[in-house]
Amino acid sequence: MEKAGLLLRASIISIGNELLSGDTIDTNAAYLSKQLQLLSIPRVSGYTVSDDILEVVKALKSASDEADVIIVVGGLGPTDDDITREAISEFCNCKLVLNEEILKKIKGFFDLRGGKMPPTNEKQTYLPEGAQALPNRIGTAPGIKIEFEKTLIYAVPGVPSEAQDMFEASIKPDLERLEGRKPVSVRYLSCFGMSESQIAHLLSGRMERGRNPLVNITASGGVKTLCINSVADTREKADENAEEEQKNIAEILGNVVFSKEKETLAQATAKKLKQFHKTIAVAESCTGGLIGKLLTDIPGSSDYFKGGIIAYNNESKIEMLNVPLELINKYGAVSKEIAEAMAKGALKNFDTDCAISTTGIAGPTGATPDKSIGLVYICVVWDDKDYVERCNFPPDRETVRYLAANYALNLLRLKLLI
């Protein structure tokens, strides 16, 4: 039933007005995409549609042109806006038929809880003709499996716990038995300090569509993640090709690469601190404790992290970090000199091997004629030396804080490599 040449491919259709409005985050699609990748059935497309039969049918038509396996998520409940059964029935040109076994199970579900099945739940007892019910071990809504014109269609509830349990119990074993699956090996490279366009330029044709291994890039918080997908006739060959591509790209990008294991910058930096038996303290102003949080999110962080001070105003900088008042009066709180003094104050207070400090203007207020929103000074004190970077980030408060925190961690990481 292979359509797309090299390997079986999948598409995910997520249904729900709440997904389109942004009231609910689609965690199901992320989970299913990862699981399909592990099964060597990569997701090639995805659709998010409203609770409308015509919209779902349209998505099913598009997905069936692109994929061999379609997973529809949501719309299996008992209310009027749950229309997945009707949409699949219309797409497959078949009628909905009552399933007596499902009816018995749903009635039993309510009997165990001392109640009677509400009339609205009756719609959950109907399936498209020729479809198979997928057991729901958590809730009332059964899943659906149907094959139409060599496309396998599965439907699961939108409740994440139900969707994941149904996938593990029913869909995954089913997909593992499919013919036409070729092994897919995936490797990652996490990068910081270079833009997407710069990376793409250095990698030249390695990111061209249709290439094998295929290299994709995503960006978040300044971190660029390269995903390397290799398809081959055997698992060993797929692994070999992916690892060779990963090695070659890492050599091209050099120290821009901070991890081959899809780690965060904090995790990669923490590894280096532990490797060299170094301790750290932080003194944060504009980042408000974010660097300390990122470092202490990691289990075992007490091995290297001694503490931090959030010195958000001038008084706290003076009292807690021993920043001289005359420095603040002369250079201002957002300056190279104050960043240095803050880092040295944290180093001394906590008696650590190194320290990080940040001071800047996160916005939306606080700018001056010569200091704009997004200006941040970052200092790393290390081996009796201090390194200060003057950064100008996009003028958005959340962006400034996260980019500054990651930039500070990366600066420390690079100094640990020297």
Secondary structure in CASP SS format (residue, H / E / C, confidence):
PFRMAT SS
TARGET T0000
AUTHOR 0000-0000-0000
METHOD secondary structure of the structure
MODEL  1
M C 1.00
E C 1.00
K C 1.00
A C 1.00
G C 1.00
L C 1.00
L C 1.00
L C 1.00
R C 1.00
A E 1.00
S E 1.00
I E 1.00
I E 1.00
S E 1.00
I E 1.00
G C 1.00
N H 1.00
E H 1.00
L H 1.00
L H 1.00
S H 1.00
G C 1.00
D C 1.00
T C 1.00
I C 1.00
D C 1.00
T H 1.00
N H 1.00
A H 1.00
A H 1.00
Y H 1.00
L H 1.00
S H 1.00
K H 1.00
Q H 1.00
L H 1.00
Q H 1.00
L H 1.00
L C 1.00
S C 1.00
I C 1.00
P C 1.00
R E 1.00
V E 1.00
S E 1.00
G E 1.00
Y E 1.00
T E 1.00
V E 1.00
S C 1.00
D C 1.00
D C 1.00
I H 1.00
L H 1.00
E H 1.00
V H 1.00
V H 1.00
K H 1.00
A H 1.00
L H 1.00
K H 1.00
S H 1.00
A H 1.00
S H 1.00
D H 1.00
E H 1.00
A C 1.00
D C 1.00
V E 1.00
I E 1.00
I E 1.00
V E 1.00
V E 1.00
G C 1.00
G C 1.00
L C 1.00
G C 1.00
P C 1.00
T C 1.00
D C 1.00
D C 1.00
D C 1.00
I C 1.00
T H 1.00
R H 1.00
E H 1.00
A H 1.00
I H 1.00
S H 1.00
E H 1.00
F H 1.00
C C 1.00
N C 1.00
C C 1.00
K C 1.00
L E 1.00
V E 1.00
L E 1.00
N C 1.00
E H 1.00
E H 1.00
I H 1.00
L H 1.00
K H 1.00
K H 1.00
I H 1.00
K H 1.00
G H 1.00
F H 1.00
F H 1.00
D H 1.00
L H 1.00
R C 1.00
G C 1.00
G C 1.00
K C 1.00
M C 1.00
P C 1.00
P H 1.00
T H 1.00
N H 1.00
E H 1.00
K H 1.00
Q H 1.00
T H 1.00
Y E 1.00
L E 1.00
P E 1.00
E C 1.00
G C 1.00
A C 1.00
Q E 1.00
A E 1.00
L E 1.00
P C 1.00
N C 1.00
R C 1.00
I C 1.00
G C 1.00
T C 1.00
A C 1.00
P C 1.00
G E 1.00
I E 1.00
K E 1.00
I E 1.00
E E 1.00
F E 1.00
E C 1.00
K C 1.00
T E 1.00
L E 1.00
I E 1.00
Y E 1.00
A E 1.00
V E 1.00
P C 1.00
G C 1.00
V C 1.00
P H 1.00
S H 1.00
E H 1.00
A H 1.00
Q H 1.00
D H 1.00
M H 1.00
F H 1.00
E H 1.00
A H 1.00
S H 1.00
I H 1.00
K H 1.00
P H 1.00
D H 1.00
L H 1.00
E H 1.00
R C 1.00
L C 1.00
E C 1.00
G C 1.00
R C 1.00
K C 1.00
P C 1.00
V E 1.00
S E 1.00
V E 1.00
R E 1.00
Y E 1.00
L E 1.00
S E 1.00
C E 1.00
F E 1.00
G C 1.00
M C 1.00
S C 1.00
E H 1.00
S H 1.00
Q H 1.00
I H 1.00
A H 1.00
H H 1.00
L H 1.00
L H 1.00
S H 1.00
G H 1.00
R H 1.00
M H 1.00
E C 1.00
R C 1.00
G C 1.00
R C 1.00
N C 1.00
P C 1.00
L E 1.00
V E 1.00
N E 1.00
I E 1.00
T E 1.00
A E 1.00
S E 1.00
G C 1.00
G C 1.00
V E 1.00
K E 1.00
T E 1.00
L E 1.00
C E 1.00
I E 1.00
N E 1.00
S E 1.00
V E 1.00
A C 1.00
D C 1.00
T C 1.00
R H 1.00
E H 1.00
K H 1.00
A H 1.00
D H 1.00
E H 1.00
N H 1.00
A H 1.00
E H 1.00
E H 1.00
E H 1.00
Q H 1.00
K H 1.00
N H 1.00
I H 1.00
A H 1.00
E H 1.00
I H 1.00
L H 1.00
G H 1.00
N H 1.00
V H 1.00
V E 1.00
F E 1.00
S E 1.00
K C 1.00
E C 1.00
K C 1.00
E C 1.00
T C 1.00
L H 1.00
A H 1.00
Q H 1.00
A H 1.00
T H 1.00
A H 1.00
K H 1.00
K H 1.00
L H 1.00
K H 1.00
Q H 1.00
F C 1.00
H C 1.00
K C 1.00
T C 1.00
I E 1.00
A E 1.00
V E 1.00
A E 1.00
E E 1.00
S C 1.00
C C 1.00
T C 1.00
G C 1.00
G C 1.00
L H 1.00
I H 1.00
G H 1.00
K H 1.00
L H 1.00
L H 1.00
T H 1.00
D C 1.00
I C 1.00
P C 1.00
G C 1.00
S H 1.00
S H 1.00
D H 1.00
Y C 1.00
F E 1.00
K E 1.00
G E 1.00
G E 1.00
I E 1.00
I E 1.00
A C 1.00
Y C 1.00
N C 1.00
N H 1.00
E H 1.00
S H 1.00
K H 1.00
I H 1.00
E H 1.00
M H 1.00
L H 1.00
N C 1.00
V C 1.00
P C 1.00
L H 1.00
E H 1.00
L H 1.00
I H 1.00
N H 1.00
K H 1.00
Y H 1.00
G C 1.00
A C 1.00
V C 1.00
S C 1.00
K H 1.00
E H 1.00
I H 1.00
A H 1.00
E H 1.00
A H 1.00
M H 1.00
A H 1.00
K H 1.00
G H 1.00
A H 1.00
L H 1.00
K H 1.00
N H 1.00
F H 1.00
D C 1.00
T C 1.00
D C 1.00
C E 1.00
A E 1.00
I E 1.00
S E 1.00
T E 1.00
T E 1.00
G E 1.00
I C 1.00
A C 1.00
G C 1.00
P C 1.00
T C 1.00
G C 1.00
A C 1.00
T E 1.00
P C 1.00
D C 1.00
K E 1.00
S C 1.00
I C 1.00
G C 1.00
L E 1.00
V E 1.00
Y E 1.00
I E 1.00
C E 1.00
V E 1.00
V E 1.00
W E 1.00
D C 1.00
D C 1.00
K E 1.00
D E 1.00
Y E 1.00
V E 1.00
E E 1.00
R E 1.00
C E 1.00
N E 1.00
F C 1.00
P C 1.00
P C 1.00
D C 1.00
R H 1.00
E H 1.00
T H 1.00
V H 1.00
R H 1.00
Y H 1.00
L H 1.00
A H 1.00
A H 1.00
N H 1.00
Y H 1.00
A H 1.00
L H 1.00
N H 1.00
L H 1.00
L H 1.00
R H 1.00
L H 1.00
K H 1.00
L H 1.00
L H 1.00
I C 1.00
END
